[in-house]
Amino acid sequence: MAHIYQRSLPNLSRNAAIALEKIVAAKSERRAAIARRQFSNAPGLDLRSFCSGRSHCAHVVGSRRSFSSRPIAQQFSSTHPGPEEEEWAEAAFKQHPGDYLDGFSHEHIPRHSNHLHSDYSSRRYDWRQKSVSRMSQKERQREKDAKSGFIRKRPDPPDMDVGDPYHVAVRDYKEKFYALLEHEEEEDAAALRNRLSTWSVQRLEREGYCLTGVSAYWLAATRYGRPVASFTLGPGEVIPDNKLENGSQILLSRVDPLAENPEKGSILARTESHLHICFPEKFSLQGQWRLDLGRPNLTYERMRTAVSSFAYNPKQIELVSDDKIEYALAGTTLRDVLLKRWMPSHSHVDAPVEVEECALLPTASGAAPQVNLAVMRNQEDLVFDDMGAFKDDQRIVSWVKRYMRRDPIVIDGDPKLPLNESQVRAMAAMIGRKISLIQGPPGTGKTKTIIETVKLLKAHFQVSQPLLVCTYTNVAVDNLVEGFARFGVKPLRVGFAGNIRESLRPHSLEFKRQEHPMYPDLVQLEKDLEKLTKEKFELKTVWMKLLGDLKNKKEETLAVEGGKKRRRSSKELKAENMLKALDGMKARESGMERKMYAMQQQILKDVIGDADVICTTCITAACAALNVVDFPVVFLDEASMSTEPASLIPIMKGSQHVALIGDHKQLPPVIISKEAKEGGLNVSLFERLTEEGHVHSSMLNTQYRMHPEISHFPALEFYDLALMDGTVDAGGNALAGLEPPESKHLSLPRRTQKSDKKTRPSVIFLDHGGNESMKGRSRVNVTEAHLVASVVEDLLLANPTLKGDDIGIIAPYAAQIQLLTRYFNHDPHYKDRFESVLGSQRAMQLPKVEIKTVDGFEGREKEVIIFSTVRNNEDGNIGFLADKKRLNVGLTRAKRGLFVLGSIRTLKSGRPMGEATPGYRISSADDDELETGSPLATEVKAVRKRKSPKSTAPSRAASETTPKLTKNSRGNESWQRYAQFMLDRNLVISLSGSKLDHALYGHLDALRKSPTDRRTESEATWIEDNAQRRTKLAN
């Protein structure tokens, strides 16, 4: 034991360590003997110190199955400590005996000095076991044989006792979020009813919400036992464009889903001519059908289930499992953290009593260290009770403690990490703490950090715990899967086939299932079962008909014979034999179904077990396919975009270790219901825990996306200059590849602070006087739309290597997006103009330019972004543009060039919703939630319009359509500061008169001055038409 103490405490002399060992042995000879046996027999143990001064930890090195059998006591049997060492050892032991008695009496391996109170450790995943995904085929088979006959069951529904310490908290939490989800679901349902009741079938079909005249047949293959039907318009008929996407719920009816009781299903896959839809059970598909886009009630059901799962206790579920029956874990062991706000007096009922840390500090003379009981808690400290799934693996504990420091201690064998300091510390927090928050501002490498974390756990430490990585969007899931595969991690992508990027299909669950050796047998069994079911149906039909005939004949016979006994007829015997045959077929069918289910489960277990990490969206995490395994470790990316109930779905799969990665200063969850938003459903779990402040939080502090000029204002305004640039060299100059694009709008000559060399700016504000106008219930700015088109035209003309998909256009209003989309895709005048100026080949890049709302670009980046603000009015009202989070996202998508178009005067005034000047009526187009890209936006507007009482008073209209301002939505002040920021740096170009004319038509004017014989007929027509257009615009 002295050897252990000396290795754990580098400043401890050899004799002092031996003295301490003798005292421990004298005080508890039995426990010391147990500890010696454990240390002499433990495989590959080597205790080393990697922390200076007061802390120590154990580290396991080498092979897990190598043995060092030499008793430790023999190593120091001839050494004798002096009086000084014995005196120190006695004092050390008296002041904190637990460090030496309990600290080294763990079942498997010694633990850190503050491990006095054993926290929950899952028995299902032994740290000494290698990850199944990293086992050899022989090892994997041995593991499978050991679990043969093993049964996995769902746990019984939770029944919380009134005396349960979490009873009140779970009840109150459930009541709150059930009510909020009900509000949001009602808004969805109202929008659906409005669409189905007020729109004509022709409009529903035209806008892609409905398909009529489809026929269907059942497929042989099922979806995890649920039947799948294929719908088509007819042989060779192509299904028109529609909104029936994979994963969408559909309503199946004959004529009218409101007048009928429609069947409900989910779209699994779609081709040009077929839609594959999964239903709960089979029904007759004869005749023609109508398909309508339904509402996502499955999503709400999964969220409600997750909320109610707080009533489960995974510790109790695991205790009732045994060697033959394993109950699937539900709920989470993190209730003490997640429900802290709802606990009486914010108490931690699960948290063990904290033990002060004993720090052994060396003296100046180099004598034996003195005991110091001062508790030194800070962000770098890691308490055993705060650790999660990996606290028993001292290899990982050692790595975490060494890399959580600001000056990491690297030893031989540590994998090299291509990350910066903040990313490495974030890794250590995600691995070392049972729950952690990682804030990732734009471009700081959140995805890369997650990938490296999972790679360390699975490729290096080969942990046995299954890892689940979830995100809010399918795009983000695909990006992670692509990164995992590129860096040697084996990902499994779970989700609907149509939502998965085609290049990633080999990593999908469905693809892996089909590649499994048992899959052909499963397909054959499904065919045999389908054949048997069909035969049984046909036999039952004949038997039922025969039974009806016999019943009628029997009644006639009884009437004639007067009830006398008679011999059974051949038909009766035939019916009896048919019934026996039916019973036999039922038994065979039941046996085949059980066999098929067992095969499906085994395939799923093998496929999931072969993966290092499971990747899916939060909602899909509740799918039946993932019920074959528990997920004690969960990483939740885009956590700030997901509602709290949605975030709980992956967490409630037995988690005991959760890392949430996001940025609460970017887009929040999109909520339609006003009541749900006011109740807090738009506040993510990430943001709530951040604001509560009792969960450890780390921030990634270096961005690698933006030119430093583009990142300057966001870093100042949103991150208090804590966000640094990783896009500059040692001299402070932007790295190669981030040079601003060539553009006549970026021609401002400037001198940098670092040198006298003139450079182009990377960000510019194009100020114009074109007024906004209403279009329906939205807003549009025609002058600004023309300016956007001219900027894109100029960029493609001046930058031959710039492609259309390198450019993104952000507009906050749907009407502006529609107008710009028409200019770039359908407008014949602009088509002729672009071909005239750019040439037909180069003009083909225009349709590739992405035009979306701010929400559509969340998590995305482009070489160049053009931000059309739309707002321009005398009163300085900017409406829902006054959203700080959306401003942050809009300004941080560009890598090389950012063009902001609008009225600097309007933005500098920056009046948000509810601050109109007298006589100015705020339109409901300023409703924040109605311009976020939600497909329900238009319908919700219509529903609210019908609900609201009619009034001609402007103040009443404003009050009904204006949500309350919060600290998150008050972005008007940020816009004011941004306008002043641009003005102070001379980055505003005022366009009026000839300057506006040149900006709009400069390249066309150059074309006009070219020789007439070089113009095509379409070019000449465009120039003539354009003269009239320019005159009209000027007026």
N, C-alpha and C positions, 0 to 999 in steps of 0.2 A: 504493500500500500504506500510505503514511503516513496517508492519509485514513481507511483502515480502522482502523489502530491508534488514531487519535485518537477516532474514534467509539466504538470498543470500550472505550477507557479515558478517561473524562471528565476525569480529573485530569492527563492527559498533554498537555503543551503542543504547539502546532503544529510548532515547530522540532524538539522531541524526537522526535516521530513521524516527521518527515522523516529525521532522523539514523538512526533505527532502520531505516527503509526502505532507506537507502543501504547499511547494513552487511549487511542480509539479501541485498540484490542482489549485493554484493561477495562474500559467502560462497557464494552459490548463485545465480548469474545465471540459469541455466536454469530453476530452480524458481520464481524470482521472475517470470520472463517468463511462465511457465505460469499463475501466479497472477494476473498482470495481465490475461492474455487471458480467464481465467475470469471475472474481476470486471467487465471491460469488456463482456463478452457475456452475462453471466448475466441472466436475465429478472427484473426487479422486485426486485433486491437492494438492501437498505438496512440497513447494519450500525448498530445502535444499542446503547447501554448502558442496561441496566435494573437493574443491580446496583451498589451503591456500593462504593468502595474497591478490593478485590482481584480481583473477578471480572468477567468480561465475557462477552457472548454475541452471537450474530448473530440477526437477525430479518428475515424476509422480509415485505414489505408490498406492498399493491397487487395488481394483476392478475398472474397467473402468466405471462402472455404479453406483458406490456409490456416494452419494451426501453429500457435506458439505455446508449447506445453511446459516450458520451464517455470516453476513457481517463482513468483516475484519475491517472496520473502528470502529465498536463497541468495538473491543478488546482493543483499546487504547484511547477511547473517553475521559477518565478522566486523561490522562497523558499530561503533559505540558513540552515541551523542554525549556531549558534555553538559554540565549543569545549566549553562546559559540557554542552550537549545531546548532542554527539558522544561525550563521555566517559561520560555516563550510558547512552547507547544501546549503547556497546561493552560496558559492565559487564552490562547487562541481557541482551544476546545471549550473552555468554560463560557466564553462570550458567545459562541455560535456553534454548538455541537452538531446541529442539524446539517451543517455544510459537510461534515465528515461521516456522520452516521447514515442519515437518509440520502445524502447526495450520491452515495456509491452503493446503494442497495436496490437499484432498479432491477426489474426482472431480466432484462437483456443486457443493459449497458449503463455505465455511470452517467449521471446527468449533472447539469450545472448546479452551482451551489444554492440557487434560489428555487429549486424544484421540489420544495418540501411538500407541496400539496399536489398530488397527482391529478392532472386534468384528464378529460376524456380522450382516450386513444382508441381508434377503431381496431377491432380484432380481425377485421376482414382483410386488411392490407398490411402485412408484416413488412417492415422496412428492410428486413434481411432478404426478402424475396425479390427476384428480378422481375421487371416488367414483362408481361406476357408477350408484348410486341417485340421484345428484344431477346426472347428465348429462341433456342434452336428448335428445329422440328421435333427432335427427340424429347427435349425438355417440355415442349408444349403438349406432346402426347401424354407424357407422364403426368402433367398437371391435369389434363382432361380425364385420364383414367382415375385419378384420385377423387374426382368429383362426379364419377359415374353414379347414377341413382340419386343424384342431388336434386332436390325440388325447390323451386323458387316461387314464393307466393306473395301476393299483395298483403300489406298489413291490414288489420281490422280498422274500421273507421274510428277516428279518435273520439274519445269520450272524456273530456276534461272534467275533473272533479272540481267542485267549488273551492276546495282547499288548495288546489294547485296554485303555486305562486304566480303562474302566468295566466291564470283564468281571466282576470279582469282586463289585463293588457290585450290578450288575444280577442276577447269579446269586443272591446272598444275599437280596436284596429279593424276588425272585420266589419263592424257596423259602419265605420267611416268609409272604407273603400268600397263596400258593397253599394252604398248609396251613390258614391261618385260614379262607379261603373254603370249603375242603373241610369243615371242622367245621360251619360255618354251613349249608352246603348239605345235609349229612347230617342235621342237626336238622330242616330243612324236609322232607326226604324221609321221615324217620321219622314226622313228624307226618302226612304225607299217607298213608303206608302204614297207620298206626294208624286213621286216619279211614275208609279204604276197607275195611279188614279187620274192624273191630269195630262200625262203625255199620251199621244196616240201611238199605236203599234208601229206605224211608219216612222215616227220620230225616234222611238226606242231602237228600232232596227238601224236607222240612219246613224245614230250616235253610238251604236255599238253595245247597247245594254240588253239587247234581246235578239234571239234567233228563232224563227218560226219555220214550220214545215220540215222538221228534222225527224229522222227515224233512227232506231237503235237496235242493238243486239248485245247480249251478254258475252263477255270474253271468258275464255277458259281460265286465264290467270286471275288471281285475286290480289288484293292489296292487304297483306297481313290478315288474311281470312275474310276480308270484306269484299263483296262482289263489285266488279267494274264493268260498266257498259260503255260501248263505243257509239257515238252519235255522229251522223253524217247527213248532208243534204241530198245525197244520192251518189251513185258511181261516177267518179271523176269530177264531181262538183267541188269547187274551191270555196271554203268558208270565208265570207267577207271579213274585213278588219272589224274587230270588236274588242270590248273590254273584259271579256271572259278569260282572265289570265289564270295560269297555274296556281292552285291553292285557293282560288276564289270559290265562294259558296254559290251554288245555283239553285233556282227554283224551277222544278219541272212540272209543267201543267199541260192540259190539252188546249185551252183557249185563254183563260184569264186566271192568273195565280191568286188574285184577290177574291174571286168568286169560288175558287176550288180549294181543296186541301192539297197543296203541291208537295211532291216529294223533294227532299233536300239532299244535295250531294256536294262533293268537292271535286274540282277539276284536277286530275292527276297529270295529264299530258295533252298536248295539242299538236296536230300536224296541219298541213294545208287543207286537208279534207275531212279530218276526224277530230273529235273531242272525246277523251277518255275520262269518264266521271265515276267516282267511287260513291257507293250508297251504303247505308247501314245494313240493308237486306234486299233480297231480290223481289221483284214484282213483275207483272206482265208488261212487256214493252211493245206489244202490238199497236199498230197505228202510228199516227204522226203526233209530234210533240212540239211544245214551245219551251225554250230555255230563257230564263231571265237571271240577270246578275242579282244575287241576294245580298244579305248583309253578313258581316263576319261574326256571327253569333258563337262560332266555335272559339274564336279568339277570346271573347268575353267569358265563356265557360272555363277556359283554361286559366284565365287571370283570376276568376273567382275561386277556382280550386287551389291555386297557389296561395291566395290570401288565407283561405281556411286551413291550409296545411301548417300554419303556425301552431295548430293544436297538437301536431305530432311531436314526439320526442324520439329522435333517432337512437339515442342511447338505450331507451327501453325497448325499441324495436329490435336492436341488435342483441340485446340480452336474451330475448325469447327465442332467437334463432339457435339452431344446434347443428350437429354434423350432417343431418339429413335434410332439414328444412331451413331455408334461408328466406327471411322476409325482406322484401324490397324496402330500402330505407326511404322515408318520407320526412318532410320538414327539414329543419336545420338546427345545428348545435349553437348557432349564433344569435339565438333569441335575446340573450342578455344585451347584445349590441343593437340589433335591429329594432327591438321593442323598448329601448330604454326610455324614450319619450313617454310611453304609455304606462310605464311601471310606477307604482306608488313611490313618491319621493325620488324617482329615477334611480332606484336601487338595482344592484346587480345580484340577482338571486342565484345565478349559476356560478358567479365568479368566486374562486377560492380566496381565502384571506391572504392579502399580500404579505410577503415576508421581506424584511429589509435586507438589502444586499450587503454582505460582509466583504469589504475591500481590504486586501493585504498590501500595504504600501511599503516599499523599501525605505530604509533609513539612509541618511547621507553618508554614514560611515561604512555602509555596506554590510552592517550586521543583520541579524535576522529581522524580517519585516515585523511591523507592529500592526495590531488589529485596529481597524477603523470601521465603525458601524454606520457611518454617514451614508445616507441614501443619495446616490448621485444619478437621478433620473433625467434624461434628456432624450432628444430625438434619436440618438444613436444607441440607446440602451434597448435591449431586447429581453423582456421578462418571459420566463417559461410559460406563464399563464396566458400570455398574448400570442404564443406560437400556435400553429394550427396542425395540419396533417403530417408535417415532417419533423415534429419536435423530438421524436425518438431516434431519428437518424442523425447521429452526431457528425457524420460527414457533411450533411447539409447545414446543420447548426453552425459548424465551424466556418463553412463558406459564407454563410449569411453574416456572421459576426465580423468576419474579416473584411467583407466587401460593403458592409453597411457604414464603415468608417469613411471619413473624408480622405484618408490616406490608406487605401486598401492594402492589406498584407497579402502578397501573392506568393504561393509556394509552388514547388515542382508538381506538375500534374494538373494544375488548374487550367481549364480551357481558356484560350484567348478570346476576349470579347471585343468585337468591333463597335463599341459603344462609348459614349462620353460619360463623364462622372455622374451626372444626374440620372442617366439611363441605367447605369450599373446599380446605383443606390435604389432606384425604383425596382429593379429586379430583386434586390435583396429584401426590400419591403414586401413585395408580392410573394416571395418564397417563405420569408421568415415570419410573417405576421398572419394570424388567422383571418383578419380582414384588413384590407388596405385600400386607400384611394390614391389613384395615380392621375394627376391632372396633366393633360397633354394639350397645350396650346397648338395652334395651326403649324403644321410642318415640323413638329418636334420628334417625330419617329415613334409614335405610339405602336404602330403595327410592328415595326422592327424590334422594339423592346419586348413585346409579347412573344414574338417568334424566338428570340434569343432565350427568353425565360423558359419556354416550353422545351426548347432544344437542350438546355442545361439539365432540366429535370429528367428528360427521357433518354437523350443520347449519352449524357455523361453519368448522371447518378442512376439512371435506369429505374426510377421509382416505380413501385408496383401500383400506385393509385391511378385509376383512370382519370384523365384530364378532359374537362369539357370547356370549350371556348365558344362563347355566344356573342353575337352582335345584334344590333337593331335592324340592319338592312342586309339583303342578300349580296349586294355589291361588296360590302365590307367583309362578309364571310368569304367570298371568293378571293378577295385580295389576301386574306390570311392563309387560305388553303394554298394559293399559289406561292406565297412566301415560305410556308412550311415545307412544301415539296422541293423548292429550290435549295433550301438549306439542310436537307438531309433528315427532316422529320417526316414521319408517315402520318398524313392527315386522312380523316374520313369525313367527307362532305355529306351531311344529312339534309335532305330537303326535296322539294318537288323538282323533277328533272328539268322542267322548263325554266326554273329559276336559277339553274346552275350554268355557269359559263361552259360552253361546249368544250373548250380546251381542258377543263377540269373534270370532265365526265369520268375518266379512269379512276378518279379519287372518290367518286360518289358511292353511296351505299348500294344503290340499285346495281351499278356496274359490278361492284365487288360481290354482291349476292349471285349474280349471273356467272361469275368466274369461279364460284365455290365448287369443289368436286361433287358435293351432294345436290347441286342445283338441277342437273338433268334428271335425277331420280325424283326430285320434288315436282318437276314439270310433268313427268310421266304419271306420278301419283295424282296430280291435279286433274290430268286428262282422264285417268281411270275413275276418279271420284265423280267428275262431271258426267261421264258415261253411265256410271251406276245411278247417279241422281236422276238422269234422264230416263233410264229404264224403270226406276222405281216410280217415277211420275206417270209414265205410260201404263205400268201395271196397276197403279192405284186408280187411274182413270177407268180402266177396263173393269177393275174390281168394284168400283163405286157404281158403274152402270149395271153390272151383273147383280149387285146387291139391290138396286132399285127394282130390277125386273123380278127378282125372287120375292121381294116384299109384296109387290102387287099380286103376283101369282099365288103367294101364300094366303093372302086375304081372300082371293077368289076360291081357293081350295077349301079353306076353313068354312066358308059360307055354304059350300056344296056338301061337304062331308060332316058338317055339324060338330066339328071339334074332335073327331076321332083321330087316334094315333095313326101315323102313316110313316112309310119308309122315306128316308131322305133321298132326294133326286140327285142325279149326276151333277146338275148345275150347282146344287148346294155343296156337294163335296168339292167341286171345282173352286167355288168361292172360298171354302175353308182352306184348301191348299194354297190358293192365292194369298190369303191372309198370312199363312205361315211363311210363304215366300217373302211377303212384304216385311214381316218381322225380321227375317234373316237378312234382307237387304238393308234394313235400318241398322241392324247390329254391325254389318260390314261397313256401312257408311260411317257409323259412329267411330268404329275402329280406325278407318282410313283418315277421318278428320283428326283423331288424336295423334295418329302417326304423322300426318302432314304438319300439324301444329308443332310437334316435337322437332321435326326436321327444320321448320322455319326458325324456331327458337335456337336450335344448334347452329344454324348458318349465321344467324344474327350474332350469337355469342362469339363465334370464330372470327367473323368480319370485324366486329367491334374490338375484340381482343387483339387483333393483328394491328390495330391502329395505335399510334402514339398519342393522338389527340383527336377528339370528336369536335367537329365544327358545324355550327348551325345557327339559326336565328333564335331569339328568345322564345318566340311563340312555338316554333317547331320543336323546341327542346322537350315539349310535353308529348311528342308523338309516341305511339306504342312501341316502335322499333327500339327506342332507347330504354325501355323498361327492363331489359335483360341484365342491366348492370347499374350499380350505384355510381354517383359522381361526388366523391368527397371534396374534390378540388374543382373550383369553377373560376374561370376568367371571363369577365363581362366587359367587352369593348363597346364603345359608343354608349356607355352607361348613362350619360347625361341626356341622350335623346330618347331614352325608353321610359315609359311610365313606370311608376314603382310596382304596380301589380305585374306588369310584363317582366320586369327585372327579377321578380320573385320566382318565376316559372323555373328557370334553371337552378336557382338557389335552393328550391324546395325538393331537390332530389337527393337529400341526405348530406348536404354540404356541411363541412366543418372548416373549410378554408376557402375564402372568397377574395378575389381582387377585382375591383371596379376601376375601369380605365375610361376616362372621358374628359370633358371640359365644360363645366357649368356656365362658362362665359360665352359659350356658343349656343347653337339652337336647342331649345327645350323640346319636350314631347309636344306633338301636334294634337290639340284637343279641340273638338268642335263645340261641345256643349258649354254654354256660358256658366251654368251652375257648377259643372264639373271643374271648370277652370278656376272659378272663385273658391271652390273647396280645396284646391291644391293638387288636382290630378295632373296638372302640367308641371309640377315639381318632381323631378326625377329622384330616385333613391340616392343617386350620387350627390345631387345638390343638397338634399335633406341632411345626409350624414356630414357633408362638408360644413353646412351651416351650424349643425349641432356641435361640431368640434371635438367629439370624443373618439374619433377614429383617426388613426395615423394617416397623414396625407403627404404625398411627395409630388413635386412638380418637375416635369421635364423642361429644362430651361434654355435649350438651344434649338433654334429653328433652322432647317436646312432647305426650305422651299423658296423663300422670297428674296429678291434683291433687297439689300439693306434699306434702300429708300422706301420700298413698299412696306416693309415691316416696322419702320420707325414709329409711325403714329399708333398702330395697334399695340405695340409694346408699351408705349407711353400711356395710352388711354385705358387699356383693358388689363394690363399686367404689371403696371407700376414699374416699368423698365426692368422687371425681373427676367424678361425674355430676351436672350442674347442671340446674336447672329452667328450661325455657323457657315454663312455664305460669303465670308470675307477672308482675305489672306492676312498675313502678319502685318502688312502695311495698311489694313483697313479697306482695301479695294475689293470690289465684288469679284467672285471667282469666275473663271472662264466658263462660258455657257450661259451666264446670267446677264449678258450685255443687253441693254434695252433694244427693242426692235427698231428698225428704220421706220420713221414716220414723219410726215410734214408737221404733225401736231407735237412731236417731241423734238423740235428743232431749236428749242430755247438754248442759247449758248450759256453755259454756267462754268464756274471754276469750283473745283472741289476744295474741301478744306485741306486735303493732304497734298495737293499739287496745284500747279497753275494750268494744267491741261484742261481744255474745254471738253465737257462731256454732255451727253443727252440725259435728260431725266428719265427715270423709270415710271414715274407716276405723274399724271397731269389732270387738271380739271378743266373741262371745256364748258365755259359759262355762256349761255345763250338766253334769248328773250322769248322763245316760243312758249306760249301758254299751254297749260294742261286743259283738258276738257273731259266731260263725262261721256262714257259710252256704256249704255245700259246702267249697271250698278258698279261699274269699274271705271278706271281712269286711263287716259291715253294722252300722249304728247307727240303730235305728228311731226313737228319740226325736229324733235329729238330723235324720232325714229329715222328720219332722213339722215341726220348726223351720224347715227350709229352705222347705217349702211355705208356712208362715205368713209368712215374710219376703217371698217372692215375692208372695203375696196382698196383703200390706200395701203393697208398692211399687206394684203396679198400682192399688190403691185410692187411694193418696195422691198419685200422679203421673199425671194424666190423659193426658199426652203421651208417657209412657214405654210403649214397645211390648215385646212378648214377646221379639223378637229383639234388643232392647237389653240383655237380661239373660243372663248365662252362669252356669252352675253347674259347679264343678270338684269332682270327687271322685276320690280315688286308687284306690278299689277297685271292681271290676266289679259286685259284688253291690249296692253302694250306688247305682251308676248305674242298674242295672236296677230297683231299688226306686223311685228318684226318677222314672224314666221312666214307670213304672206309675202313680204318683200323678198325674203331670201329663197323662197321655194315656189311661189305660184304667180307672183305679179309679172305680167308680160313686159311691162315697161322696164322694170328693174332687170329682168332676164336679158333683155336686149342691151341695156346699159352695161351690165357686168361683162357680157360677151364682147361688147365694143371696146371697153377699157382694158379688160384683162385678157381677152382672147377666149375662145370657146373652151380650150383645154383647162386653163387656169380657173375659169368661171365655174367649173365642175366642183370646186372646193366649197362653194357657198352653201349648198345644202348640208354640208358636214359641220357647219358652225352650230354649236349647241346654244339654245335659247331657253332659259329656265328661270324659275324664281330662285331666291336665295336658298330656300330649302332644297331645291334640286341639285345644288352644288355643294351641299354639306359633305365633307370628307373627300372632296374632289379638288383637283388643281388643273390649271391650264397655263400655257406659256403666256398668254395675253387674256386679260379680262376687260370687258367693256361694261361698265355699271351705269345703266340708264335709270336715273332716280325719278323721272317723270314729273315730279312736283314743281310747279312754277305758278305762283299766284301772288297777288298784291298783299294779302294778309299774312303771308309767311307760314301758312299751315302746311305741315308735312304729314299729317295723319298718322297711320300706323307705321310709316317709315321711321317714326321715332321709337325704334326698338333697338336697344343697345346690342343685344346678342346677334340680331340679323345684320347690323352694321359691321360687327366684328367679322362675321363669316364673309360678307360681301367684299370687304377690303383685304382679305387674306387668301384668296383663291389663286391670285396671279403669281407667276414665277419671275417673269421678265418685264412685263409692262402692264400698267393699270390705267385705264381711261375712265374717269368718272364724268358723266354728262348730267347737266342740270342747271339750276339757277342758284348761284352762290348767294344771292340776296335772300332767296326763300329759305335756303338751308341755314344761313346765318341767323335768321329770325327764329326758325325752328320751333314753331308752335305745334305741340303734339295734339292728339285727340282730346277734346274737351276744353281747349283753350282758344276757341274761336273769338274773333273780335265781334262786337255787336253787329247784328244784321247778317252775319255770315253763317250759313247753315252747313253743318258738317254732314256729309253724305255717309250712308251706310257702306259705301265702298271703302271707307276707312276702317272697317271692322277687321281687326288683326287676323283672326282665325280664318277669314274667308279668302285670303290670297296666299295661302301656304301651299297651294298645289294639290289640295285634297280634292278627289273626284266628287265629293259630296257637297262642295262649297256652294254651287249654284242652287242645289236643291234645298240646302239649309237656309239660304237666303229667302227662298220662296216660302218655306214653312214659317220662318220668323215673320215674314211680311204679313202672312195671313193671321198669325197669332197676335200681332201688335195692333192695338186699337188705332183707328184712323184719326189723324189730327193734322191740322194745317199749321200748327205752331212750330216754328223752327226750333225753339228750345226743347220742346217735347221730342222731336225727331232726333235731336242730337243726344238727348239723355238716354233714349232707348237703344241707340246703336253704338254708344261709346262705352267700352269697357273701362274699368277703373285703372288708373295709372299705378304702377308699382315701381319698386327700385330697379326691377329688371327691365321694364318696358320704357323707362324714361330715357330714351336714347336721343331726345331732342337736344339735350345739352352736349352729348357726344358729337352730334352733327354740327352744332355751333362751334365747338372746339376744332372739329375737323376743317370746317370752312376757314376759320382763322389761321389754322396751321398751314393750309395751302396758300393762303394770301401772304402770310409772313415769309414764306419761302419762294415767292414769285412763281408758283406752280399753277396759276390760274390764267387761262387764255380766254379773254372776252371776245365772243364772236357776235358781231353785228355789222350791218351794212356790207361793205365789200369783203370784209374778213369772213363773215358768215357765208357769203356767196362763193368765195374761194374754197372754203371748207366743204361746202356742199357739192360744188360743181367744178372744182379746179381741174380734175383729170378729164372731165368731159369738155371743158374749155380748150384744153390742150389738144383734144381729139378734133374739136371744131376747127382749130387753126391748121390742122393737117390738110394736105392736098385733097380736093374733093374727089378725085378719081380713086383715092385709096379707101373711100368709105363704101361700106355695103349699103344696100337699100334699107335694111333694118336700122343701121346706125344713123342714116340720114333722117329716117322717120323719128327716131328717138330724139335727135337734136332739135327737130322742129317742135315736137310735142313738149320737149323740156323747156323751151323758151316760154310757152304759155304757163307751164307749171310753176316756173320760177317767178313769173309776174304775179301769179295768184298767191304764192307763198309770201312774197314781199308785201303784198297788200293785206 
